[in-house]
């Protein structure tokens, strides 16, 4: 009987220590909110970086396309005999 009473008291005391206080719950919620805000900020920065990268790629392609249009000999080849003349 003493062992049963001891085990029951031990289980009861463990259950009380496992419960979080309202202050601890509030602090955990605040920590979660800070982490979530940081993740949202990082996501926004990644999206902005992607947009800058895409814009630079598009501008680079446009300049390359414009340079291709300016080349008068595009698609033609020159032989060595023509160059010597």
C-alpha positions in Angstrom: 0.0 0.0 0.0 2.9 2.4 0.8 4.4 1.8 -2.7 1.0 2.5 -4.4 0.6 5.7 -2.3 4.2 6.8 -3.1 3.7 6.1 -6.9 0.4 8.0 -6.9 2.0 11.0 -5.2 5.0 10.9 -7.5 2.7 10.8 -10.6 0.7 13.7 -9.2 3.7 15.9 -8.5 5.1 15.2 -12.0 1.8 16.2 -13.6 1.8 19.5 -11.8 5.4 20.3 -12.9 4.6 19.4 -16.5 1.9 22.1 -16.7 3.0 25.4 -18.2 2.2 28.6 -16.5 0.3 31.4 -18.3 3.5 33.5 -18.2 5.5 30.7 -19.8 2.8 30.2 -22.5 2.8 33.9 -23.2 6.6 34.0 -23.6 6.5 31.0 -25.9 3.8 32.6 -28.0 5.9 35.8 -28.2 9.0 33.8 -29.3 6.9 32.0 -32.0 5.6 35.4 -33.2 9.2 36.7 -33.4 10.3 33.6 -35.4 7.3 33.9 -37.7 8.0 37.6 -38.4 11.6 36.8 -39.2 10.5 34.1 -41.6 8.1 36.5 -43.3 10.8 39.1 -43.7 13.2 36.6 -45.1 10.6 35.4 -47.6 9.9 39.0 -48.7 13.6 39.5 -49.2 13.9 36.3 -51.2 11.0 37.4 -53.4 12.6 40.8 -54.0 15.9 39.2 -54.9 14.1 36.9 -57.4 12.4 39.9 -59.0 15.7 41.8 -59.3 17.4 38.7 -60.8 14.5 38.2 -63.3 14.7 41.9 -64.3 18.4 41.8 -64.9 18.0 38.6 -67.0 15.3 40.3 -69.1 17.4 43.4 -69.6 20.5 41.3 -70.5 18.5 39.4 -73.1 17.1 42.6 -74.6 20.5 44.1 -75.0 21.8 40.9 -76.6 18.8 40.8 -78.9 19.4 44.4 -79.9 23.1 43.7 -80.5 22.2 40.8 -82.8 20.0 43.1 -84.9 22.8 45.6 -85.3 25.2 43.0 -86.8 24.9 43.4 -90.6 26.7 40.1 -91.3 24.6 38.0 -89.1 24.2 34.6 -90.5 26.8 35.0 -93.2 30.3 33.6 -93.4 33.4 35.1 -94.8 36.1 33.1 -96.7 39.8 33.8 -96.5 40.0 34.8 -100.1 37.3 37.5 -99.6 39.2 39.0 -96.6 42.5 39.3 -98.6 40.9 41.5 -101.3 
